[in-house]
């Protein structure tokens, strides 16, 4: 028997109270069964908060099965779930691809889980399969254990055993999401109101200020291939505009009485986020699960669009609230790789031939142009990620980007990054590119940080500033600083390059770029410090001689590969349970 702390005991009591409250009604027939899937990776605290929120749901716990899929966490997440939540079943999955599982049923903690649910299954993946692979793993666990389809069951079954009660819905929940207590109850009620509803999503609100809506109604626009408000040609445009006339905006605060009254009920949309997404299980099995190539990002939108093409309604329940930050608030360079790559595959199923070829051609040209600019400006990793996103999309290469496992890719504390580039060496000089007043302020802030943490030997600074980003008064103040030299450049390529001639014989220890914001082609950059001011972290990048010509060769190969891809590009259907990757 594993001992639970006070918080876990409270969760059990909360779950029991929810069950008691649900069963004390008029004695009507029980509602549908729901299986919740939570995928986690190195988020021990987040997944714990998420499970507490699921345990606090007003929906009857006795009708809810929970599956936690751990993607080979290294921070003890899986062990914590086992110890604190006492799963009814533990499944080990040694597979390297979700669509080819290797399930082994392990021991359970105790007969009754700490959430009071019908069952709790902990899946321990041996490999990080991403959000997409994690949810696909959860789907397979649901169909082979919880839903008990006889032809797929992974559990021993007595010859005369009765078939389990059919599963009604599967509820996908992000590990850092916190659903409101009535969230699942509202999602199920909306889905039950119309059998044509295939998916119901939640309204996303700011975890730090629940009065602020971060995401609600999302539509797909074929003319741009992007998501946002519906275009005039969209069949929902007129009703959406009428709703906006009352609510004001699908995001933000809605303090006016008319806006508050309009921000309620269920609205038909094209896509909802999988931070809290309820899907009809029978339709999920019929239409297939997630495209196995995606890994992360866009997989939920692709699924929603597939439901819509099958004639099913996708709706957002504005009353089913989930506290969660949207993906764009957690966006990183590596995540941009998946966003760019996966969008091509989503388009192949969502667009007609003319729109598909037009948008794909323009997107390839944009990505390759941005990659070329990035390598010239000292952003070698960004350039390679952009190039790979186009190349891998064209080559149909899915899964995780192996580049993300290389040493030095992950950002570190700014202090550690400064030492990594040798900023603490005697006589070291750092050159910061400042194309705007914002980046100039960030450079001055970094200068103060370096002076504090490298107090024994602080570096000198060259501030390479766009001429229109600094006034005469500020320039005079800057030139009075003993450790700072100011070099101004005009926003012309010739001026940018000419101002760098003085660095060719005496180059700085490293160039500093803030948030990737630079318009300067760097002639000589053996080291570049990329500072992420939002995360307050940095990544040191070393450029070896000849790396730029080698990149140009790879870029040209990608250009040829993409031309071949565009020449053969045609719309395609989703095949099998996991799409093209699994056949």
N, C-alpha and C positions, 0 to 999 in steps of 0.2 A: 504494500500500500504506500503510495507516494503522498507525503504531507503537503497540504495546500496552505497558502498564506491567507491572511484576512481578506484581501481583495478577491481572490478566487472564490472564497466562501460566499462573499457578497454576490458574485456573479451567479452562483448556484441558486441563491435565494431569489435573485431578480428573475432568472429564467423560470423558476417554479411559480413565482407570482404571475408571470405572463401566462403560463399555462393555465393556472387556476382562473385567472380573469377571463381567458378565452373560453373555458369550459363551463363557466357559470352563467351563460346566456340562456337563450330560449330552448336549448336542447336540439337545435337544428343539426343537420348532417355535417360532419367535419369538412373543412375546406380541403383544397388540393394539397398534395405533398410537394415540397420544394427542396431542392438540393442546392446549397450555397457552395461556391468554389472561391477560395482565396489563394492567390499565388504570391509567394514571398521570396525575397532574396536579401539576406543581411539587413533585415529590418525587425529585429527582435521586439523593440518597443512599439513600433507601429503596428505590427501584426497582433500584438497583445491588446492594444487599444481597439483595433478593428474587431477582434473576437468578443471583447466586452460589449461593444456596440451591437453585435449580432445577438449576443446572449440577452441583451436588454430589449429586443424587439417585442412588440405587442403581438406579433404573429405567433400562434401556438408552437412552442418549442418541440412538442411531440410530433409535429408535422414537418419538422425541418431536419434534414441531414446536412452536415457541414463537412467539407473536404478542404484541408489545408495542404497545398502543394509547396514543399520547400525545394527551391532550386539550388541545392548544394551550397547552402549558406555556410560561411566560415566564422560567424559570430555567435554560434550557439543557438540560433533561432529554433531549429528543429528540436534540440534537447529541451529548450524552454517550453515549447508547445507540449511536448510529451510530459514533462514534469508538472506543469501548471494546469493543463487542460485535460489530461488523462484521456487520450483518444480511445475509442472503442476498437479501432483497428489501425495497425501500422503497416504500410506497404512500402517495400524497397523497390526502387526502379533503377536498374543499372543501364538503361538504354541511353544512347547518344542522340537519339531522335525520338520525339514524342510519338510519331506515327508508327514506331516499331517498339512498343513497350516491352519491358522485361520485368513484369510484376512478380514479386514474391511477398506473400502475406506473412508478416511478422507477428510478434506478440502484441497484445493489447495491454494497456496500463491497468484498467479495471473495467468492470462491466458497465458502469455508468460514468459518462463524461462529465466534466465540471460545468459545462454550459447547460446541462439539462436537455440537450437535443436528442432527437431520435437516434442519431449516431454521430460520431466524430471520427473521421478518417484522416490520419497523417500520412502523406506520401513523401518519402525521402528520395528525391532525385539524386543520382550520382553525378549528373552534369547540369550546368546551368542552361536550361532550355529556353530562357527568356520568358516574357509574359505570354507570348503566343504559344510556345511549347508547353508552358506550365498549365494554361487553360485547356489545351488539347489533352494533356495528361489527366486533368480533372474530368473532362468529358468521358474519357475512356474508363476511369475509375467509377464514375457514376453509372455508366451503362453496364459495366461488368460486375458491379457489386450492389450498389444502392438500388438501381432500377431493376436489377435481377432479370434481365432478358435471358431466357433459358439458353439460347445459343451462344451467349457471350459470357456467362457467369464465371467468375474466377473463384467462386466459393463452392465447397462440396455441397451437394444437394441430395436429400433423401429421395428415393424413387417416387414416393407418394406425396412429396411436399407441395403445398399450394403455392401458386404463383403470387409473388408480392404485389401489393396494391400498385397500380400504375403511378408513375411519377408525373406530376403536372408541369413543373417548371424548373429551370435551372437559373440560379441567381449568381451573377458574376460580380465580385467585389474586389477592388484594389486593396492591397494590404495597408496602404496609408489612408484609406477612406474611413470615415466614421458616419454610418447611416443614422439618421434620426430614429427615435424609438418606433415611430409608426411607418417608417419607410417601406419595409417589405409588405406590411399589411395593405398599404395603399397601392403598391405595385401590383399585388395579386388581385386586388379588387378591380383595378382598371383592366387587367388582362382578362379577368373572368366576365367583364361586362360585354365583351364582343369576341366570339371565336375567331374573327378575322384578324385580331391583333396578334402579331407574332413576337414583337419585342416591346417592352416598356422600359424607359430609362428614367433616371432621377434628375431633378434640378440641382445643379452643383452650386454650393454657396461657399463663401470664404470661411475657412476654419477660424480665422482670427476676428471676423465680424460677420455673423450669420445674417445680418440685414443686407449684405451685398451678394447679389447673384453673379456668379462667374461664368456660368454656361447654362443655357436652357434649350432654345430652339435652334437646331443646326440643319442646314440644307446643303445638298450637293448641286453645283451648277455646271452643267456640261460645257458651257461656252468657255469656262476658265479651267475646269477640272479641279476647282478648289471648293472649300466649304465656307459657309457663311450664311447671310440672309438670302432668301430666294430671289432669283432674277425675275424680271417681268414675264418671261416665257414659262416660268415654273407654274405647275397647276395649283400650288398653294400660295401663290404670290398675293392674290387679292385678299384672301382671308387673313394672311399674315399681316398685310398692311393695315387692315381694319383692327386687328388686335394691337398692333404697334401704336395706333392712334390713341388707344386707351392706356397701354402700359408704358409708352414712351420709348423703352429700349429693352431688349431681351436680357441685358446685363445691367449691373449697378444697383442702386437703391431704388425702391419703389415706395416712397413715403406718401405720395398723394393718395387719397381714398380710392379714386377710380383706378389708379395703377395697382393698388393692393388687391382690389377685387378682381382685376383682370389677370393677375399673376396667380391663377389657381386653375384647377381642372387639368385635363389631358389635351395635348395638342399634337396633331399629326406632324411628323418631321421626317427627315431622311435618315438621320443618324443620331445615336445617343452614345455616351461614353460608357466603357465597361467598368468604370469605378463603381457603378451600381446599375446593373443591367439585368432585367428579368426576361428570359426567353422561353417560349413554349417548347417543352422538351420533345414532343412528337415532331414538331417542325424542324427543330435542330437536328434530329437524327435523319430526317428526310432530306434536308438541304445540305447537310455536311457541316463539319466543324470549321476551324480556322485554317487559313492558308498556311501550310507548314513552313513556307519560305520566309514569312514576315519577321519572326523573332520578337520584335517589339514594334509598336507604333503603326496605326492605320488598320490593324487587324480587326478591331471592333467596328470601324466604319465600313470596311469591306463586307463584314458579316451583315450589318444592317442593310446595306444596299442590296445584298443578295436576297434577303427576306423581302425587301420591297419589290424586286424584280419578279419574285414568285407570287405577287399579288397580295401579300400580307401587309397589314398596317404596322408601322413603327411609330410609337408615340412617346412623348415626354410628359410624364406626370409631374406637373409643377408643384404638387403638394407633397410628393415623395422626395424629401430633401436628403442630400448627402453632403457632408462637410469634406471638402477635398479641393486641392489646388489643381488647375488644369495642367496638361503636359507642357504647355508653352512656358509656364512659370518655372519648370524644372528642366528646361531645354539645355542640352549640351551639344558640343561639336559632334560627338559620336552618335547621339540620338538623331542629329540632322542627317547622318548617313542613311539610317533606316527610313527616315521620313522621305528623303529624296528617292531612294531605291524602290521602296514599297509602293509609292504613288504610281509608278509606271504600271505595276501589276494590277493595282486597283483599277486604273483607267482601262486596261485591256478587257475588263469585264463590264465596266460601267458606261463606256462610251461607244458611239457608232464609229464606223470606219473613218469617216472624214475628220470628225473631231479628234479621234484618237491619234491619227497621223499628224494632224496639225499641232496639237498640244505636245505630243512626244517629241517632235522635231524641234519645237521651240525650247522645250525643257532641256533636251540634250545640248543644244547650242548654248543655253544659259549656264548650265553646270560646267561645261568645258571652258567657257570664257572665264567664269569665276575661278576655276582651278588654275588657269594660266595666270590670272592676276595675283592669286594667292601665293604661288611659288615665287613670282617676281618680288613680292612684298615681304618675303621672309617667313611666310606662313606655310612651311613645308608639310606639316601634318594635316592642316586644313586642306591644302591642295590635293594631297593624296587621298584623303577621305572623299572629297568631291569627285575626283577621278574614279575612285572605286565604286561610288554609288551609281554612276552612269554605266561603268563597265559591267558590274555585277548584275544590274537590271537587264542589260542587253544579253548577258551570258546566262540568264536565268539561275544565278548563283544565290541561293538563299541562306538563311541561318545567321549565325553570329559573325561579325566582322573580326577576323583573327588579329587584325592590326590592334584591336583594343587590348590585347593581352601583352603587348610589347612593353618592356620597361621604359619608364619615363613618359608614357602616354597620359597616365592619370595625374591630375594636378595635385600639388602639395601646398603646405603652408608657405606663405610668401617669404618668411624668414629662411626656410630651408631652400627655396628656389634661388634666393639671392646668393646663398653660400654655394649652391650647385654650379652657378655660372662663374664663381670666383670673384664676386663683388667685394669680398672681404680682403682680397689681396692688396698689398701696398701699391698705391699708384693706379688702381683700377678706375676706369672711366666707363660710365653707362650713358648711352645715347637713347633718349626717349622720343618717340615720334608723337607729335601733338598736332593733329589736323584740326582740332576744335578747342574751344575754351574748356569744354568738359574734360577732354583728355589732358589738357594742360593742368587743370586742378588735380586730376588723378596722379599726374607725374610729380607734382609738388607734394602730394600726400605720400607717395612712395618714397620720395627723397627723405621726408621726415622719419618714415618707418626704418629706412636703411640706416639713417644716422643713429637711431635708437638701438637697433639690434646689432649693428656693426660698429659700435661706438669706438672700439679700439683702432679700427682702420676703415672709416667710412669712405665710400667711393666719391669721385667727382662726377659731375653731370654735364652732359650736353643736351639741351632741349631743342630739338629740331621742330620748329613751330611754323605752321602756316601763317603767312603774313597777315591775313585777315582774321586770325584767331587771337591776336594780341594787340592791345592799344599802346600808344606811346608811353602813357603813365606807368602801366604795368611793366612794359619793357624796361623802363628806367629802373624800376625796383628790382627786376630780375638781374639786370646787369650789375647791380650793387652787391649781389650775393657772391662771396668769395669762391664757393665751390661749384658755381653754375656758369656755363657758357651758353649763350643763346645764338642759334643759327636760324634765320628766317628764310622761308622759301615761298615762291609764288606757286600757284596751282597749275603750273605748266611742267610737263615732263622734263624739258630741258633745264628748267630752274632746279627741279628736284635733284637731278643727276649732277648738275654743275656744283651745287652746294655740298655734294658728298666727296668731291675730288680731294678735299683736304683730309679726308679720313682714310684714303687708300694707303698712304704710307704709315699712318699712325691710327689704325682702326680702334674703335672702342672695345672694351672687354665684351660687351654685348649690347645689342639693340633691344629696346623695350617697347612692346606693343600692347595697348590696352583694349581688351574686349574685341580684338581683331580689327579695330578701327584704324586703318592706315591707308593713305592713298599714295604712299611713297615707294617706288621700286628701289630696293636696297642693292647697291652695287657690291658691297663687301659685308657679309654677315655670317661669320663663323658660328656665332651664338645669338639666339633670340630668346628673350624672356617674355612669355605671353601671360599677361595678368588678367584674371577674371575678377573684375571689381565687385560683381554681384556676390560671388561666392567667397571673395577675399582669399583666393588661392591663385597659384601661378604654376606654369609649366615651363621648364627650361628645355630648349630645343637646340641641338647642335647640328650645324650644317657642314658636312664633310666636303672637301673639294671634289667637284665633278657631280655632285648630287643634282644640280639643276639640269645639266645636259641629260643625265639618266632619266630624270622626270620627263623631259621633253620627248624622249623616245617612248616611254610608257604612255604619255599623253597621245602621241600619234597613233599608237596601237589601239588605244581606246577609241579614238576618233574613227578608225577603220571598222572596229567591231560594232560601234553604234550605227555607222552607215549601213552595215549589213542587217542589223536588227531592224532599223527603220524601213529598209527596203522590203523586208518580209513581214512587217507588222500587220496583224489582223486582229479584230476582236475575237475573244475566246470565251468559252463557258467554263464554269467551275466543275471539275470532274472528280469523282470519288469523295471520300470523306475529308481529305486534307488538301485538295486542290492538285495543281500540276506537279508538285514535288513528290507526291505519293502515287500519282496516276489514278 
